[in-house]
């Protein structure tokens, strides 16, 4: 019997699978050329699974199409676009409605009326030239949202300015604060999806009260750690504060201010979230990585171990960031298009000594003419991929969930402490803020020498 359904394929002993090509215009959005799902070893099993798999594929493509088209404008968005379109036509908003006896002589207002009549003319049917069947309803001649918004803008929005919503606040924050940072884009979408789930729908900013904020918090706490929810609430707070300021919502307050997922005395202490590796654990993981991991991962691990840098700081290095010809070989951690750093203080020069220096030399040689030192990980979401790859080796040697790749950074902190390095010098190495104005003073060369001495003591 032959299966007569779309997108299904028989692959010999491998069994049946669902195979569907992704339209070219959607490949960048979905990150793949084909959608492949195993359906089972037998024809009967494949037929049983097919309906759900096919429905999931249809939804996947439909969602991708929506993402490609972009989100539909909100009421506030249409209002803003209408004003912008009117301004392009030469009509400004900073004028008053004319009095009745002034309309006839007000040239600007007469020009606005003619422009609105022209828009309306696009939707008035010519009943004399078109034949209609009396038994059928007349066609729909409703104007588009864009033309409606333009007409309202031309007439100075007689219905008033629409109230911005949470969705408007999110989009404004996305445009003005997040930009092209894909990681922050995904976090923003994830957080506000939870907000809408909790509130049931998009809400006008002015209508969100303290009780609503608590509903959002409680919904977020369902199945999530308090520390994660506090991070999500920080995002919501930032978005609403930005919207209150930019939308000129005079007198508005942010109902998410001072709202915590758990009282501070009950929150999980930071020191309990991660722990440093022991030296024996580092030795075991290093040996495993040396035997099992790819060369670039070995180099990343070795540089992390020898510098105390964050994983994203190393995986996102450019070849130009590795200064081997300097009197003190070092890497430069700074913001660039392919890698974001945590904050201003994180920008620093970190000396390379011992095994970390040798790993950096080998990595530069292996990178050749590439821009990124580690091309496989010097990309959006690259640090996450590197974390997952290294995490497998860490977990194979250490079962404690509080020990992760980031534990190397905690270990370096302990090494610096035990070596008697001062707090201010530790901060220079690790890129921590001391909270002092004085941390901005001094030259890069002096800081580099201080960091070299500190790392030398710690790694001795």
N, C-alpha and C positions, 0 to 999 in steps of 0.2 A: 504494500500500500504506500502511495506517495503522499506526503504531507503537502497540501495545496494551500499554504498560508505564506504571507510575506515575511521577508527578513529571517528566514530560518535556513540552517545549513547543516548538512551531515558531514562529519569529519572522520570517517573511518572508525577506528577503534576508540578514538577520543569521544565519540558520541555526538550529540546534537548541540547546537548553540544558536543563539539569537545574534545575528550580525546585521548592523544597520549603519550605513555611511552617514556621517554628519555633513550637512550642507556646508559648503566652503565658508560662507559668511558667518557661520556659528562656531567654527572650529577654534578660533581664538578664545571665545567665551567659555567653551566647554573644555578646552585644553586637550582635545583628541580628535582624530580623524574618523574613528569608528566607535560604535557602541556595541560591546561584546558581552554577552551573558551566557554562561553554560546552562543548558536545559536538561541535561541528564544523559544517561547512557542508552536509554531505549526510546523508541518512537512514542510509546504510550506515556512515558514520563515527560517527554518534551511537549506533547500536546496538552498535558495537564498544566504545565507551568506557563505555557505560552501566553494565555490571556493576560495574566498579571504582568509578565515581563514586557509585553507589548504596550500595555497601558502605562507602565512606568516610563517606557521610552518615549511615548507620545507626550507625557507630562514634562519629561526632561527637555524635549525639543521646544515645547510650547513656552516653558519658562525661559529658555535661552532666547527665544524670539522676543519675549517681553523685555529681557535685559538688553537686547540689541537695540530695541526701539527706545529704551529709556523709560523712566516713570512718567505716567500721565500727569500733566500740570494740576496742581491743586487750585482751589478758588483764589487763594492769595497769588499763586503763580500766574493764573490768567489775568488777574488784576494788574500785576507788575508788567506782564508782557503787553497788555493793552496800552498802558501808559507809555512804555518804551516805543511801541509802534506809532502812537500818536505823536510822540516827540520826533521820531524820524520824519514824519510828514510836516514838521515845522510847527506843531501845535504844543504849546506849553501848558503846564498844569497850574502855574502860579497866577491865576486870575479868578475873578468872582463871576458868578452868574449875572448876566445883564438884567436890568429891570425891563418890564414888558414894553415900555415906551422907547427903549433903547435898542431892542433887538434888530429892528429894520435897518438901523444905521451903524450897527456894530459889525464891521467888515470881518473881523476874526470869527465872530459867532456865526455869521452867514456862511463863511467858508467851512466851518465845522458842520453846519446843517447840510450843506451840499455833499460833504464827504460821507456823512451818515446816510443820506438818501442814495448815494451811489452803492454803498454796502447793501442797503435794503433792497435795491433793484436787482441784485443777484439772486434774491430768493422770492421775488414776486412772479408767479407763473403768468405766462401770456396765454390766456384762455382762448383768444381769437385764433392763434396760430397752431395750437396743439389740440388734437382730438382726444377726448377721454371717454372711457366706457362708463355709462351712468350706473352700472351695476357694481363697479369697483370703487373703493375709496380713493380720494385724491392722493397723489404722491406727497411725501413729507418735504416741506420747504423750510424746515427749521435751519437757521444760520449756524455756522460752526462756532465752537467756543472761541476760536481766535477772532473771528469777525465780531462776535458779541462783545468780547473784551475790548476790541478796538473802538467799537461804537460807544461803549461806556466811557472809555478814556477820552474820546473826542467831546463827549457831553459832560466832562468833569465828574464822572462817576456819581450820578444823582442818588444811587442807592447807598452811597458811603463806602468807606474802605472796609473790605472784609477782614475779619479777625484771623490772624495767623494761627495755625495749628501746630501740634507736636511734629507732624510730618514736615511742615514748613521750616520749623526750627532745625530739624535734623538735616534737611537739604542745605540750608544756609551754612550750618556748621561743616558739612561735608565739603562744600565749595570753598569756604573761606579759611578753614582750619586744617582739614584733613588732606585735601588735595589728592595727589596721585599715590599716596601711601596705601597700598592694597591691604596690608595687615590692619591698619586702622579703619579702612573702609569696611572690611568684613566684621570687625568688632562692633562698629557703630550700627551696622545692619542687624547683627545678632542681638545687641542690647535693646534696640527699639522694637524689634519683633516681640521681645518679651514684654515691653511696655504696652504695646497694642493688645497683646493677649490678655494682660491683666485688666486693662481698662475696657476691653470689648470692642473698641473702635478708635479711630483717630479723634483726638479731642482738641478743642480750641485751647490755646495756652492759658488764657485767663480763666478757664473753667476748671483747671486742674487744682484740686485742693490738697490739704495735708492728708486727709483720709485716702485720697486716690494714690498719693505717693506711698503710703503704707501698704496699700493693696499691691502696688508694683513690687515693693520690697519683699512682701510675703510670697508673692508668686515666684520671684527670682530665687528665693530660699528653698523652694521645692526641689530637692535633689541636688543642691549646689552648696559648696562651702561658703561660710560667712565671708571669708577673705575674698572670694571671687565676686560675691554679690556687692561687697563694698567697692570693688573696682568698677563694677557695672554702674553702681549708683554715682560714682565720681564722673563717669561719662555723661550720664543724664544731667547731673548738676551743671557740668560745663556747657552742655548744649543749651540748656534753658537760660543760663546766665548770659550766654552770647546772644540768644534771641531777644531777651528782655532789653539788652543794650542796643542791638542793631535795629530792632523793630520799633524802638522808641516807645516801649510800653511803660509809660510813666506811672509810678505807684505800684507796679506789679512786683510780687515777691515770688521767690523760688521755693515751692513747697518741699523740695528735696534737700534743702539746706539742713545740715546737722542731723540727717537721717542716717542711722547706722544699721548694718545687718545684725550686729550683736553688740551688746555693751563692751566697752574696751577691756574691762576686767575679765570678761568671759571669752574674748576673742583669742584665737590661737596665737601665741607669741611668735614673733618672726624667727627667733632662734630655733623653734621647733619645726619649722617648715623645711629646712635644709640642714644638713650637718656636714662637716668637713670629711673628706676621705681620711683614712689612716694611711700611713706610708706603705704598709703591706698591701692595702687595697689598690693603691695607685700602681704599685709594682705589678700586681696580678693583671690589672686592666691593661696596663702598658704592654705587657707580654702578649696578652690575647690580641690586642690591636695590631701589634707588630706582625703577628702570624696570620691573622684573618682579614684585617681591614685593607681597603685600598690605600694607595700611597698618599693621596691628598688628605684622607682622614687621619692617617698616622702623623702627617705634618701638623695638621690642625690640633690634634691632641697634645703633641709635644710642645707646641707654642703656647697653648693654654696652660699647660703644667708649668712652664718656665716663666710665664709673665703674669698670671692671675687675671688675664683679660676675660671679658665676657665672650661667649661663643659668637655672637653676631659681630663683635668687633674684629675677630680673627677671620671668620668665614667671609666677611665682606671686604677684606683688604684688597687693594689694588697692588699691582706689581710696583707702581711708583711710590706706594706707601712704605715699602721696605728699603731702608737706607743702610746699605751694607758698607759703603765707602766712607761713612762718617767715622770720626775718631771713636765714637761710641755707637756701634751698630744698633739700630733700633727700628721699631715700627711706629708709624704715625697713625693714630686713631682719630679720624675726623669725619664730619658729615660729607657725604657726596651722593650723587644721583642714585647709586645702586645700594646704598647702605645708610640707614639712619642710626644715630647714636642716642643714648638715653637722655643726656642733657648737656649743657654747656661745659660743665666741669669734666665730663667724660672725654672731651677733646684733649689729647695729651700725646707725648712721645714716651714709648715704653722700651727700655733697653732689652737687647737680646744677648743672652749669655749662655754658655754651655750647650746643651742639647737643643735648646730653642733656637740658638743662632745657626747651628748646623741644619736644622729642619727648615729654617727660613731660606738658607742658601739653596738647598735642594729644591724647595718649592718655587723659587724664582727661576731656577734653571728649567724645571719641568713646565712652567707656565709659558716659556718661550716668548712669543710676540703677543700673547693674550693681554688684555687690559687687567682682568681680574687675576689675583694670585691663585685663587681656587675657583676656576670657571664653573664647576658643577654646583657650587654653593654660593657664588657671588651673584645672586639674582633675587628677585622677590620670592619670599618664602624659603629661600636657600638656608637660612639659619635653622628653620624648623626641620628641614630635611637632614641637615647635619646633626641636629639634636637627636632625631629619631635613629639615625644610623649609629651614632656613638652610644646612644642609650641602650641599644641591644647588647653591646659589648659590656657596658657597665653592669647591666642587669644579669648578665651571664656570670659575673664574678661577685656581685654584691646584691643580696636580695632586699636589703632595707630600702623602702621607697623614699626615705628622706635623703638617700645618697643618689645624686644625679650628676650629670656632667658639670653642672654649676658648682658642685661640691669642690672642684679644683680651685675655684676662686675663694671659697671659704677656707680651704687648706692654706692657700697663699697668705690669707689674712692672719691665720694662726702662726705660720712660719715667720712672718714679719714681726708679730708680737713677741714670739719666743726669742727672736734674735735681738730684741731690745730696740727695734726701730721705733722712732717717735710716731705719734698719731698723725702729725702733719705730713711726715714723709711717707707713711703708709697711704695717705690719701692721694699723694702725688703719683704713686705707683698704680693704685687701683682706680683712680678717677672718681673718688668720693668727695663730696662737698663737706668742708669743715664748718660751714655756716659763717665763716669769718670773712670780712672785707679784704683782709690781707692775702687771701688765697689768689687774688687776681694780680698781685704784685710779683715782680721778679721776671727774669728772662728764661727763655726755653732752654738754653745751654746749661744754666745753673740747675734747673729742675731735672734735666736729663742726667746730670752728674749725681745729683741727690738720689734719683731713682736707681741708678747703676749701683751705687754703694749699698742702698737698701736691699736690692735683689741679691747682690753678692753675699750679704750677711745671711739673708733668708735661705738661700740655696746652698750655703757652705755645708 
